[in-house]
């Protein structure tokens, strides 16, 4: 839930049967033309970017025993420069 507050696109949920986090987003097209390949590409790109951005937070909670607040803070540190 803490991660979902930071998303502008989709949300994370827990897959009940597997007990794993899942990213969900829906696009509804009631009428009109079907989505263009560019729209689908943008949707997939943005979903992957959000999953990659928050993957470290899930790791910190599940494997390192950190609190959600600590995990998100560590995952969202912006690096600058080059190593």
N, C-alpha and C positions, 0 to 999 in steps of 0.2 A: 504494500500500500504506500509506503514511503517513496518508493521509486516511482510509482504511478503519478504521484503529485508533481513530479518533475518532467513528465512526458507530455508532449503536445500531440502525439500521434500514437494511437493504440494503447495497450496496457498489458501488464504482466499478470498472469493468473497461475494458479497451481493446478497442474493436471492431476486430478484426483487418483486415477488408477495407477499412475507411475510415481506420483509424489514429486514431480519435477516441475520447475517453473516453465511456463509457456508464454510466448508473446502472441497477442491476439489483436487483430485489426480487421474491420469489415468495411467494404465498399458496397454501397447499395446503388444499383442502377435500375430504377423503376421503368423508365421509358427513354427513348432517344437512342443515340448511337452507342454501341458497345465501347468499353474503355479502349483508348489507344494503347499501342505498345509503349509509348513514352510514359503514360500514366501508370501502367503496370510496372514498368521499370523503376519509376520514381518511388512507388509504393514498396517494392521489394528492397531497393537501395536504402530507403529510410528505415525500414524494419530491421535490416541487417545492422545498420549503424547503431540503432538504439540497443539491440541485443549485445553488440560488441562493447558498447559504452558501459553497460551495467553488468556484464559478465563478471568482472572482477569483484563487484559488490556481493554477488551471490556466492562467489568463492570464499570471500572473507567471512561471511556469515556461516556457511555450511562447513567449511574446513578449518577455519582459524578461530571459530567461536566468538567473533566480534559481534557487537550490537549492530543493528541495521544503520543507526546513525553514524557509527564509526566506519562501517563498511562503505557507505555512500560517500562520506567525506574523503576516504582514501581513494575510491574509484574515480572521483571527479576532479582530482588534482590535475590542473593543466600544466603540461611540461612546456618549457620554453628552451630554445636553443638546440644545440646538438651535442650528443655525447661522444 
